[in-house]
């Protein structure tokens, strides 16, 4: 009983303090922002402008890995039951109230809950199996190739740009 309580406390505290958790459903693991509320990690996504939640289905399971907020290293891993909350339900309203306060750079501000109800999914990741003790460190690096994306990296600056910038300074000076 004591080990179970310690495992639950470890999962809760680590997940609360981490701004990002790695979640793997049926596909590769993804880094997702979340909020810890009432014993579960809450996620919102799968809509325009929100994080993707592929491989996470209602009634399914997921593996959650929690990283350290300051060093980025792995703290704990746990198994979760995925529960999709129905828009407008009491649990959905409570979850959205928590998520709304933590959502950064939302394009629609106060209209965000209505958009989430129409276009997004709100999920609860409820701990199913908790670690009885701190996990052993893995032998390998656990590094994986980055997922495909439409994002691009910066291109080299044009060769003439430094001259253009310096010319502007000479005129002012």
Residue frames relative to the residue before (quaternion, step in Angstrom):
aa qw qx qy qz dx dy dz
X 1.0000 0.0000 0.0000 0.0000 0.00 0.00 0.00
X 0.6661 0.5053 -0.3073 0.4544 3.59 0.91 -0.89
X 0.6423 0.5188 -0.3288 0.4586 3.60 0.98 -0.79
X 0.6357 0.5243 -0.3323 0.4589 3.57 1.00 -0.77
X 0.6542 0.5033 -0.3087 0.4726 3.58 0.98 -0.83
X 0.6478 0.5038 -0.3182 0.4747 3.59 1.00 -0.79
X 0.6386 0.5211 -0.3208 0.4665 3.59 1.01 -0.81
X 0.6524 0.5064 -0.3062 0.4735 3.58 0.96 -0.88
X 0.6582 0.5044 -0.3083 0.4662 3.60 0.95 -0.86
X 0.6366 0.5273 -0.3244 0.4598 3.60 0.99 -0.82
X 0.6672 0.4918 -0.3008 0.4716 3.60 0.88 -0.95
X 0.6859 0.5005 -0.2963 0.4374 3.59 0.82 -0.97
X 0.7060 0.4593 -0.2802 0.4605 3.59 0.76 -0.97
X 0.6614 0.5011 -0.3169 0.4594 3.59 0.90 -0.86
X 0.6907 0.4784 -0.2870 0.4602 3.58 0.91 -0.90
X 0.6118 0.5539 -0.3438 0.4480 3.60 1.04 -0.75
X 0.7573 0.4278 -0.2117 0.4457 3.55 0.85 -1.02
X 0.6361 0.5184 -0.3379 0.4609 3.57 1.19 -0.38
X 0.3778 -0.7376 0.5150 0.2192 3.58 -0.88 0.89
X 0.7744 0.2205 -0.0908 0.5860 3.56 1.26 -0.40
X 0.0645 -0.7689 0.6343 0.0480 3.56 -1.00 0.83
X 0.3564 -0.7018 0.5732 0.2278 3.54 -1.19 0.60
X 0.0603 -0.8163 0.5735 -0.0327 3.56 -0.63 1.18
X 0.0507 -0.7804 0.6231 0.0084 3.55 -0.92 0.98
X 0.1547 -0.7617 0.6258 0.0655 3.54 -0.73 1.16
X 0.8018 -0.1600 0.1481 0.5564 3.57 -0.41 -1.21
X 0.7144 0.4002 -0.2512 0.5161 3.61 1.22 -0.27
X 0.7605 -0.3253 0.2530 0.5018 3.57 -1.17 -0.50
X 0.5929 -0.5725 0.4316 0.3665 3.55 -1.27 0.46
X 0.1125 -0.7791 0.6153 0.0423 3.56 -1.11 0.79
X 0.4257 -0.6623 0.5525 0.2738 3.53 -1.17 0.66
X 0.0049 0.8200 -0.5693 0.0596 3.59 -0.68 1.11
X 0.3805 -0.6730 0.5687 0.2808 3.58 -1.07 0.68
X 0.0510 -0.8077 0.5853 -0.0504 3.52 -1.09 0.73
X 0.2225 -0.7045 0.6424 0.2035 3.52 -1.41 -0.05
X 0.3014 -0.7200 0.5903 0.2058 3.59 -0.99 0.80
X 0.1520 0.7857 -0.5806 0.1503 3.57 -0.75 1.09
X 0.8616 -0.0382 -0.0107 0.5061 3.56 -0.91 1.01
X 0.7695 -0.4301 0.2004 0.4275 3.57 0.74 1.09
X 0.7449 0.3158 -0.2243 0.5432 3.61 1.16 0.40
X 0.4562 -0.6340 0.5429 0.3086 3.55 -1.30 0.41
X 0.2130 -0.7795 0.5808 0.0978 3.57 -0.84 1.02
X 0.0650 -0.7882 0.6120 0.0017 3.57 -1.00 0.91
X 0.0766 -0.7500 0.6509 0.0891 3.54 -1.22 0.52
X 0.2951 0.7674 -0.5315 0.2039 3.57 -0.97 0.80
X 0.6748 0.5165 -0.3953 0.3488 3.50 -1.43 -0.38
X 0.6332 0.4723 -0.3649 0.4928 3.57 1.10 0.62
X 0.7014 -0.4443 0.3251 0.4527 3.59 -1.25 0.15
X 0.8367 0.1689 -0.1515 0.4985 3.56 -0.83 1.01
X 0.6580 0.4747 -0.3144 0.4927 3.59 1.25 0.10
X 0.6515 -0.5321 0.3713 0.3931 3.56 -1.26 0.35
X 0.4680 -0.6651 0.4925 0.3100 3.60 -1.07 0.65
X 0.1554 -0.7841 0.5966 0.0709 3.57 -1.12 0.75
X 0.1192 0.8302 -0.5391 0.0776 3.63 0.77 0.94
X 0.8007 0.3070 -0.2234 0.4633 3.54 -1.13 0.68
X 0.6357 0.4839 -0.3430 0.4940 3.60 1.25 0.08
X 0.0396 0.8182 -0.5668 0.0882 3.55 -0.35 1.27
X 0.6134 -0.5625 0.4145 0.3680 3.53 -1.16 0.68
X 0.8015 0.2301 -0.2047 0.5126 3.57 -0.80 1.04
X 0.5783 0.5916 -0.3733 0.4198 3.58 1.25 -0.13
X 0.4263 -0.6625 0.5376 0.3006 3.52 -1.32 -0.25
X 0.0998 -0.7714 0.6257 0.0591 3.51 -1.30 0.38
X 0.3261 -0.6947 0.6001 0.2254 3.52 -1.28 0.45
X 0.1379 -0.7962 0.5880 0.0363 3.57 -0.76 1.08
X 0.0755 -0.7642 0.6397 0.0329 3.55 -0.94 0.95
X 0.1984 -0.7912 0.5739 0.0735 3.54 -0.77 1.10
X 0.2094 -0.7852 0.5753 0.0925 3.52 -0.91 1.00
X 0.5666 -0.5724 0.4700 0.3612 3.52 -1.29 0.36
X 0.4798 -0.6909 0.4603 0.2840 3.57 -0.87 0.92
X 0.7419 0.4165 -0.2448 0.4650 3.60 0.94 -0.77
X 0.7944 0.2909 -0.1602 0.5086 3.63 0.89 -0.79
X 0.4259 -0.7340 0.4400 0.2936 3.60 1.19 -0.39
X 0.5164 0.6542 -0.4141 0.3660 3.59 1.25 0.01
X 0.6114 -0.5680 0.4197 0.3571 3.55 -1.27 0.48
X 0.2110 -0.7881 0.5694 0.1008 3.57 -0.85 1.04
X 0.7896 -0.1569 0.1711 0.5681 3.55 0.74 -1.08
X 0.1780 -0.7546 0.6196 0.1226 3.55 -1.24 0.50
X 0.0236 0.8056 -0.5907 0.0384 3.57 -1.06 0.71
X 0.4574 -0.6601 0.5311 0.2702 3.52 -1.28 0.54
X 0.1168 -0.8120 0.5712 0.0291 3.57 -0.98 0.85
X 0.3436 -0.6545 0.6271 0.2455 3.52 -1.33 0.50
X 0.2939 -0.7530 0.5642 0.1684 3.58 -0.88 0.92
X 0.0093 -0.7814 0.6231 -0.0338 3.55 -0.81 1.08
X 0.2239 -0.7634 0.5928 0.1257 3.58 -0.72 1.10
X 0.3081 -0.7691 0.5371 0.1586 3.55 -0.78 1.07
X 0.4341 -0.7022 0.5072 0.2474 3.57 -0.93 0.94
X 0.5064 -0.6570 0.4597 0.3171 3.62 -0.80 0.97
X 0.7970 0.2917 -0.2351 0.4737 3.53 -0.97 0.92
X 0.5514 0.6023 -0.4130 0.4033 3.61 1.18 -0.30
X 0.6724 -0.5039 0.3576 0.4075 3.55 -1.27 0.37
X 0.6673 0.4869 -0.3020 0.4759 3.62 0.95 -0.86
X 0.6254 0.5316 -0.3379 0.4605 3.60 1.05 -0.75
X 0.6485 0.5231 -0.3126 0.4561 3.60 0.93 -0.91
X 0.6604 0.4964 -0.3052 0.4737 3.60 0.94 -0.88
X 0.6595 0.5082 -0.3056 0.4620 3.60 0.95 -0.89
X 0.6743 0.4894 -0.2973 0.4663 3.59 0.89 -0.91
X 0.5957 0.5613 -0.3604 0.4474 3.59 1.07 -0.64
X 0.6795 0.4659 -0.2798 0.4929 3.58 1.01 -0.82
X 0.6796 0.5046 -0.2910 0.4460 3.59 0.87 -0.96
X 0.6279 0.5673 -0.3347 0.4146 3.58 0.97 -0.87
X 0.6706 0.5143 -0.2968 0.4447 3.57 0.99 -0.80
X 0.7357 0.4131 -0.2213 0.4889 3.58 1.17 -0.54
X 0.5358 0.6338 -0.4074 0.3811 3.60 1.23 -0.26
X 0.2087 -0.7954 0.5627 0.0851 3.56 -0.67 1.15
X 0.8673 0.1381 -0.0987 0.4680 3.55 -1.20 0.63
X 0.2223 0.7789 -0.5533 0.1945 3.57 0.93 0.81
X 0.4540 -0.7211 0.4508 0.2657 3.60 -0.84 0.91
X 0.7939 0.3487 -0.1572 0.4727 3.59 1.09 -0.59
X 0.3991 -0.7767 0.4363 0.2169 3.61 1.22 0.29
X 0.8647 0.0127 0.0239 0.5016 3.56 -0.67 -1.16
X 0.6456 0.5189 -0.3259 0.4557 3.62 1.17 -0.42
X 0.3863 0.7673 -0.4454 0.2521 3.58 1.29 -0.08
X 0.6696 0.4956 -0.3426 0.4343 3.70 0.75 -0.80
X 0.6400 0.5155 -0.3353 0.4607 3.59 1.00 -0.72
X 0.6453 0.5034 -0.3194 0.4776 3.59 1.00 -0.79
X 0.6358 0.5195 -0.3324 0.4641 3.58 0.98 -0.82
X 0.6475 0.5201 -0.3268 0.4511 3.61 0.96 -0.81
X 0.7056 0.4646 -0.2571 0.4692 3.61 1.01 -0.82
X 0.8637 0.2358 -0.0330 0.4443 3.54 0.70 -1.15
X 0.7554 0.3897 -0.1932 0.4901 3.62 1.15 -0.38
X 0.3638 -0.6756 0.5836 0.2656 3.51 -1.39 0.03
X 0.1748 -0.7387 0.6404 0.1169 3.56 -1.12 0.75
X 0.0791 -0.8222 0.5635 -0.0157 3.56 -0.67 1.17
X 0.2281 -0.7059 0.6509 0.1613 3.52 -1.31 0.58
X 0.1495 -0.7435 0.6440 0.1006 3.56 -0.95 0.90
X 0.1004 -0.8254 0.5555 -0.0005 3.55 -0.20 1.34
X 0.4923 -0.6682 0.4614 0.3135 3.62 -0.77 0.97
X 0.1759 -0.7842 0.5903 0.0749 3.57 -0.81 1.06
X 0.7782 0.0665 -0.0144 0.6243 3.56 0.86 -0.99
X 0.1570 -0.8001 0.5760 0.0586 3.53 -0.69 1.11
X 0.5202 -0.6269 0.4617 0.3511 3.59 -1.06 0.62
X 0.4078 -0.7130 0.5170 0.2410 3.58 -0.97 0.85
X 0.7827 0.0356 -0.0144 0.6212 3.57 1.24 -0.45
X 0.6846 -0.4605 0.3260 0.4616 3.61 -1.17 0.26
X 0.5039 -0.6875 0.4329 0.2932 3.60 -0.92 0.87
X 0.4886 -0.6157 0.5230 0.3295 3.53 -1.21 0.55
X 0.5119 -0.6382 0.4736 0.3261 3.56 -1.08 0.66
X 0.4894 -0.6687 0.4652 0.3113 3.62 -0.97 0.76
X 0.5592 -0.6091 0.4502 0.3370 3.55 -1.24 0.50
X 0.7488 0.3708 -0.2007 0.5114 3.59 0.97 -0.88
X 0.6591 -0.5322 0.3676 0.3836 3.56 -1.30 0.04
X 0.2882 -0.7775 0.4945 0.2606 3.60 1.22 -0.54
X 0.3677 0.7292 -0.4957 0.2956 3.60 1.23 0.34
X 0.0925 -0.7828 0.6145 0.0342 3.55 -1.10 0.77
X 0.5853 -0.5622 0.4401 0.3843 3.54 -1.21 0.48
X 0.5538 -0.6170 0.4333 0.3534 3.62 -1.02 0.71
X 0.5205 -0.6303 0.4796 0.3190 3.55 -1.15 0.66
X 0.5643 -0.5959 0.4310 0.3751 3.62 -1.05 0.60
X 0.0163 0.8021 -0.5944 0.0545 3.57 -1.06 0.81
X 0.4759 -0.6526 0.5026 0.3082 3.54 -1.25 0.34
X 0.4765 0.6743 -0.4396 0.3534 3.59 1.25 -0.13
X 0.2106 -0.7725 0.5872 0.1187 3.56 -1.14 0.62
X 0.4384 -0.6582 0.5344 0.2983 3.52 -1.27 0.34
X 0.6371 -0.5198 0.3903 0.4141 3.54 -1.23 0.32
X 0.3536 -0.7039 0.5724 0.2277 3.51 -1.12 0.69
X 0.6350 -0.5158 0.3820 0.4299 3.62 -1.18 0.34
X 0.5209 -0.6367 0.4590 0.3357 3.58 -1.05 0.69
X 0.5712 -0.5888 0.4308 0.3761 3.61 -1.06 0.60
X 0.5891 -0.6139 0.3953 0.3463 3.59 -1.03 0.78
X 0.6840 0.5033 -0.2943 0.4385 3.60 1.02 -0.69
X 0.4979 0.7009 -0.4177 0.2938 3.62 1.15 -0.41
X 0.6601 0.4896 -0.3525 0.4475 3.69 0.76 -0.77
X 0.6396 0.5159 -0.3365 0.4600 3.62 1.00 -0.77
X 0.6533 0.5159 -0.3159 0.4553 3.58 0.96 -0.85
X 0.6647 0.4996 -0.3062 0.4636 3.57 0.96 -0.82
X 0.6769 0.4855 -0.2970 0.4667 3.60 0.93 -0.86
X 0.6088 0.5617 -0.3558 0.4328 3.59 1.04 -0.72
X 0.6408 0.5296 -0.3184 0.4555 3.57 1.02 -0.77
X 0.6449 0.5178 -0.3155 0.4652 3.60 1.07 -0.69
X 0.6392 0.5354 -0.3290 0.4434 3.58 1.00 -0.84
X 0.6524 0.5103 -0.3217 0.4588 3.62 0.99 -0.78
X 0.6713 0.4928 -0.3027 0.4636 3.61 0.99 -0.77
X 0.7079 0.5061 -0.2525 0.4231 3.57 1.01 -0.87
